[in-house]
Amino acid sequence: MSPRAGNTGTPRTLAFVESPVQLLNVLEWAHVHALQGAAGEPGGGPLASVPSQARRSTTGAAPSAVGELTVVVLSPTDPMTRGQLRRMVDLARDEGYRVRWEEARGGTTAPFHTIGGLAGALRRADRIVMGDPFSRYVQLLLTITRARDLVVVDDGTATMEFVAQLARGERLVRWHRKGGRPGARDLLFAPVSSSARRRLTPRDGRRVEVFSSMPMEDTPQGVTVTANDFSWTRARFGPPRITKGSDMVGTSLVETGVVDGDRYLEAVRTLAKAHGATRYFAHRRESAEKLHRLAAVTGLEIVRPDLPLELIARRGPIGRTILSFPSTVVHTLPLALVGTGVRVAVCDIDPAWLTENASPRAQGFLSGVTGTARDVHRLAAVSAI
């Protein structure tokens, strides 16, 4: 008897996440794909209480019940991200899914322990779900698995870039990385990255799915694209109470070296004053020093969300207008808040705000994020800077 047939506790679907948003979108994907594990078998299983949902994609259909789902959290070190991940883990367990928390970055030997401990499950898995195909950790894990079914769930704007790079046959590199020759670490890891790109290219019976709410211009041949409409979020939370004022959404563009800190601070101040914003929902990667300075200069109430913003907004209370700079939320919030009357407004990034270290592709990419957003109100770049 095979291990899969003889051991109902053996995970057949492994999902690897490194951020709260990735875990949220695994839950959205599972909601759409009706992962039930052993629910249909005598005795039930950990997913027995999860209702079956209709598959939304019309191409590359997979079985509606694909075995047990185990979510593996490759925990980061950032305290804010870890806190949000802990809350998301609670929600995943409430839904009946198994969660395995790995201190994947807890010291120099942690990666060896993590990879060694996951090797058996990786080899037995039928399907691998990943939130970040650019992650070197995930790319390394892909060299171990024999799974013929690979899924990339939404990680926001990074998903747009991943699909475009895969379609063009380019090496996998994050959009905000500065152009030019790869560094020593990139060259050292190049064989693993190339292997991951090949694994994520459909061929020889291998199925690749992208589950996303982001617009896809160039879809790689053979890749199934399934729309994420945040149906789990809307079913689980809300509708929210709507306040009369405006709220603002923070961004980590300063922390990633794309936008100048002083320019960003003045843009937030000007935008908040013009639209009567009172609260600033901080991105989990924004530094405490920057947020302290922002509060002092703008008078905004700084809110450190304990869950992804899509869930925070859906739970409410939330402003009638949500102001944002180009980011994932200009695509996701209109979906999560559909029918509520909340307006999402996005302010373009002025090229003068970019740092000298910003990638040459940054301005075009950010403009594309704004330009492809649906159901949002466009605001011109703040001209007072």
Sequence and secondary structure as in RCSB ss.txt:
>XXXX:A:sequence
MSPRAGNTGTPRTLAFVESPVQLLNVLEWAHVHALQGAAGEPGGGPLASVPSQARRSTTGAAPSAVGELTVVVLS
PTDPMTRGQLRRMVDLARDEGYRVRWEEARGGTTAPFHTIGGLAGALRRADRIVMGDPFSRYVQLLLTITRARDL
VVVDDGTATMEFVAQLARGERLVRWHRKGGRPGARDLLFAPVSSSARRRLTPRDGRRVEVFSSMPMEDTPQGVTV
TANDFSWTRARFGPPRITKGSDMVGTSLVETGVVDGDRYLEAVRTLAKAHGATRYFAHRRESAEKLHRLAAVTGL
EIVRPDLPLELIARRGPIGRTILSFPSTVVHTLPLALVGTGVRVAVCDIDPAWLTENASPRAQGFLSGVTGTARD
VHRLAAVSAI
>XXXX:A:secstr
  HHHH TTS SEEEEESSHHHHHHHHHHHHHHT  TTTTSTT  TTTTS        SS   S    EEEEEE 
 S HHHHHHHHHHHHHHHHTT EEEEE TTSSTTHHHHHHHHHHHHHHH SEEEES TT HHHHHHHTT   SEE
EEE  THHHHHHHHHHHHT     TTS  SS  HHHHHHHHHHHHHHHHTS  TT EEEEEESS  SS  TT EE
EE   HHHHHHS    EEEEEEEE   TTTTTSB HHHHHHHHHHHHHHHTEEEEE  TTS HHHHHHHHHHH  
EEE  SS HHHHHHHS EEEEEEE SSTHHHHHHHHTTTS  EEEEE   GGGB TTS TTHHHHHHHHHHT SS
 EEE   TT 
